[in-house]
Amino acid sequence: MCGRFAVTTDPAKLAEKIKAIDEATGTAPNAGEPNFNVAPTTTIATVVTRHTEPDDDPTRRVRLMRWGLIPPWAKADADGAPEGKGPLLINARADKVTSSPAFRSSAKSKRCLIPMDGYYEWRVNPDVDGKKSRKTPFFMYREDGEPLFMAGLWSVWKPNDQKDAQPLLSCTIITTDAPGELAEIHDRMPLVVADRDWDRWLNPDAPVDEELLARTPDVHGIRMREVSTLVNNVRNNGPELLEPVGEQSEQMKLL
């Protein structure tokens, strides 16, 4: 699964870089600040492709969304917020997105990209003297310093009895089987989408690309490094979370 990640690119700069319309800047406080420990329910920048008018060509847009998808059919609490029952839908398995009731509607036309500097995963270590060992956190990132763009789904939610309520946009990160050395840290990883496949994945007028969902992710140029257990606490948030610890031999290039 993917339960934490880091992102330091300002949404406005991201929009300029990928030739997208910036719909994020100014819509939420602190949204443009670096976040080295993004946790579920955080408001994050995403990339979507939508029509301005039905007959217009779709265009890329950078939008803010809540991380943790809320299906459109979810009920509202007494205060008008979505019910907090059940697990947070922060991840969606690539092999389930077209069949799961929670995701299949979004898979049809609400697909997105989630940009990040990299993501954290925890390696389970062998027990010592019958006692469970502490998990070791690792950070996975691109060797060239460019952001990773992960496949995601998004939805629009509002209470049924409040037609004038502000819609809540939310998203989930699609995960797939981790290949090679990445699987030694965790058996799942976010589904990386190469820039050549962005339009194909985002196109709201095309059906979901089953081949892209099923393929082994391209992890060429991705590195991993052991990082501090400071990342375990979501209250810790600073560049020190990305600094390598332990033996430098733990740093591996995936070919």
Secondary structure, DSSP 8 states (H G I E B T S, - for coil): ----EEE---HHHHHHHTT-EE--TTSSTTTTS-EEEE-TT-EEEEEEEE-SSTTS--EEEEEEEEES---TT--B-TTSSB---S----EEETTTTTT-TTTHHHHHH-EEEEEESEEEEEE----BTTB----EEEEEEETTS--EEEEEEEEEE--TT-TTS--EEEEEEEEEE--GGGGGT-SEEE-B--GGGHHHHH-TTS---HHHHHS----TTEEEEEB-GGGGSTT--SGGGGSB-S-GGG-EE--
